[in-house]
Amino acid sequence: MSMTVPTLHLYTDSSPNGFKITIALEELALPYTLHHVRIDQGEHRHPAFLALNPHGRIPVLHDAATGITVFESAAILLYLADKTGRLLPGDTKGRWEAITWLMFHSASMGPLLGQRVHAECFAAERHDAAIQRFRRLSEDTFAVLDARLAQRPWLAGDDFSIADIATFGWMHIAQIVEFNFSQHEHLSAWHQRASQRPAVQRGITLPQPAVGP
C-alpha cells in the first residue's frame, strides 16, 4: 500500500518564529515534512538553505505541489490560511482585523520582544539603558494587546486565527525567559486559553522545545 508523500516542507528550528508555523500546521492537520535547521550549528548559513531564504533565517515553507517557497513567518501564515481557507475569519471585517493584528505583531511586538530577549538574556555586554527601553516598549505592546482582548476571546474576535498564532509564538518565549506579563489580566487569560489547545501544545515541541538562556 503506497503512502502519500507530504508536499509541504518546513525548514525550522526551536524559536518563536518557528513555533508559529508548527502550531499552524498542527492546527490545520496538514501533513508536512519537518527539516530541522540547527541554527546553533550554523546550518542556516549552508548554501542549500540560503537557496531557500537568502537572508538565512527560519522558518521557510516549500510547497512542492505549487512550487512556491515562502519565508518570513507572517507570510507563511498567510499562505497557509489562503491555501486552506482556515485560520482567518470568513467575513471581510474579521479577516482584516486578523491581518491587522498579524502585522502589529510582525512590525511591533515581535521585533521589540526579540530585542529585549537579546538585551536581557544573550548580549555579551549589559546595557541598562537599552534594557530599560525595550522593557518599556514591550510593556506598551502588552498593554495594547491586553486592551484588545478585554472584550473578545481572540485577537480577531470569536475565532482563533493566524494573529493569535503569531502572537503566541513570542508570548511563549516571553514566559520561558520569565518576562512577567501577569499584571495584564486579559492577555494572561488569552495566553492560558491558547496554551491549552492541543495543536499549540504539539507545535511548541517541534522540532524540539525551547529552553531559556
Disulfide bonds with the S-S distance in Angstrom:
none
